[in-house]
Amino acid sequence: FMSEALRGVIGYLITEVGYNRLEAIHHSENIASGRVMLHAGMLHEGKLRDYRMNNTGALVDCDMYSILSREINRKE
């Protein structure tokens, strides 16, 4: 359900609001979040090392995903 919801948000932000590029990140250890982004049509751009602090104060790596307006038609 999350991938479908994310696809709807992406479609709205690109077609109705006019964004050209959308980005999202998640902690690298949370693999399920990455799968949601991939299933919604986003592409993995890379790993951001020691990018954010987690709730214990430790720096963690994050993965970045993005999608461009020209890519949403090829995903539907």
PLY file of the C-alpha trace (Angstrom):
ply
format ascii 1.0
element vertex 76
property float x
property float y
property float z
element edge 75
property int vertex1
property int vertex2
end_header
0.00 0.00 0.00
2.84 2.41 0.74
4.23 2.25 -2.81
0.80 3.06 -4.23
0.40 5.98 -1.83
3.86 7.29 -2.69
3.10 7.01 -6.42
-0.01 9.13 -5.85
1.95 11.79 -3.97
4.66 11.82 -6.66
2.06 12.17 -9.41
0.32 15.01 -7.62
3.49 16.95 -6.82
4.83 16.65 -10.36
1.67 17.07 -12.44
-0.40 19.39 -10.24
2.16 21.37 -8.24
4.84 21.47 -10.93
7.90 19.97 -9.28
10.57 18.72 -11.67
12.53 16.62 -9.14
11.57 14.86 -5.94
14.06 13.35 -3.50
13.74 11.03 -0.53
16.23 9.49 1.89
16.11 6.68 4.44
18.53 5.14 6.91
20.51 2.55 4.98
19.63 -0.18 7.49
15.91 0.27 6.73
15.84 -1.77 3.54
12.02 -1.88 3.37
11.86 1.89 2.91
14.19 1.62 -0.07
11.95 -1.02 -1.64
8.94 1.29 -1.29
10.80 4.06 -3.11
11.95 1.72 -5.89
8.45 0.29 -6.36
7.09 3.84 -6.58
9.41 4.50 -9.53
12.22 6.35 -7.80
15.84 5.61 -8.68
18.61 4.97 -6.17
21.18 7.75 -6.44
23.66 6.68 -3.80
24.67 6.44 -0.18
25.20 9.49 2.03
27.77 8.46 4.64
27.28 9.60 8.27
24.44 11.80 7.00
22.02 11.91 9.94
21.94 11.21 13.64
19.63 8.45 14.78
17.61 8.55 18.00
20.64 7.42 20.04
22.86 10.20 18.69
24.93 7.96 16.42
25.66 9.08 12.87
24.14 6.74 10.30
24.39 6.31 6.55
21.36 7.17 4.42
20.37 6.15 0.89
19.00 8.78 -1.50
16.35 8.20 -4.17
14.88 10.59 -6.71
12.45 10.86 -9.60
12.22 13.47 -12.35
9.07 14.75 -14.00
10.08 13.21 -17.35
10.30 9.80 -15.68
6.79 9.50 -14.24
5.14 8.63 -17.57
7.51 5.73 -18.14
6.60 4.31 -14.72
2.82 4.28 -15.20
0 1
1 2
2 3
3 4
4 5
5 6
6 7
7 8
8 9
9 10
10 11
11 12
12 13
13 14
14 15
15 16
16 17
17 18
18 19
19 20
20 21
21 22
22 23
23 24
24 25
25 26
26 27
27 28
28 29
29 30
30 31
31 32
32 33
33 34
34 35
35 36
36 37
37 38
38 39
39 40
40 41
41 42
42 43
43 44
44 45
45 46
46 47
47 48
48 49
49 50
50 51
51 52
52 53
53 54
54 55
55 56
56 57
57 58
58 59
59 60
60 61
61 62
62 63
63 64
64 65
65 66
66 67
67 68
68 69
69 70
70 71
71 72
72 73
73 74
74 75
